[in-house]
């Protein structure tokens, strides 16, 4: 999985691109990195103030993430006029970019640190120190071996994905699939952080998204598992293995592995191209001990 160095390099690259983009009037680091509470498993959270049409900025930046950072998938979380676009990069590095109209750019909570604001009349942006303040990089935390793929690598599949996403509107299927890999990642991170109840929550949330994807594919209601009882037994029976039977770490890893297998199976039916693209990453996320 990604390393702290991978994450820092990608964040600095994104902030440099924001400073060079005339449509981005300001940028801020948000979340744990802004408060100095980031650890080895923290993702990247940035907020961008957009001057002009939001759709144009979303399209332009989505192309950049696929072309320059080899993004594998994305989905959206709208909040008011702001769109949080959530990207998955190689090595399971999650990048959350909040694209806010200039009038809505500002802190929604205490974890907010402005990196730069663009000066008036087209002058260069006024920089603010970018380093994480007293960031807690837990040196003792177990380090995963690198995947061999740099998040910034300019790979041919990434270029093909960039072309595929010329129109970056997110479909309901992509949203559900995005929530699924998001929940899978956070389940694994919660296990590594020794947060058993949180891990159990995310494993269950992942199972819910697998059910939603199957319901969407078969034309049943997707929200709150309302269509689950309409699914055939051959789809629901394997999901019983995803139920967490105790908060023991080994059991949490087992249940997550079963949920990842169920997600991979459903993705092969719901979106074969995405399934092929994410298959190696889902295998990487499965931390069950080898038999």
Secondary structure, DSSP 8 states (H G I E B T S, - for coil): ---HHHHHHHHHHHHHHHHH-TTEEEEEEETHHHHT---TT--EEEEEEE-S-HHHHHHHHHHHHHHHH---EEEEEEETTEEEEEEEEGGGEEEEEEEEEGGG-S-SSS-EEEEEEE-STT--EEE---S-TT----TTS------S--TT---HHHHHHHHHTSS----HHHHHHHHHHHHHHHHHHHHHTT-HHHHHHHHHHHHHHHHHHHHHHHT---GGGTTGGGS-HHHHGGGGGGS---S-HHHHHHHHHHHHHHHHHHHHHH-HHHHHHHHHHHHHH------
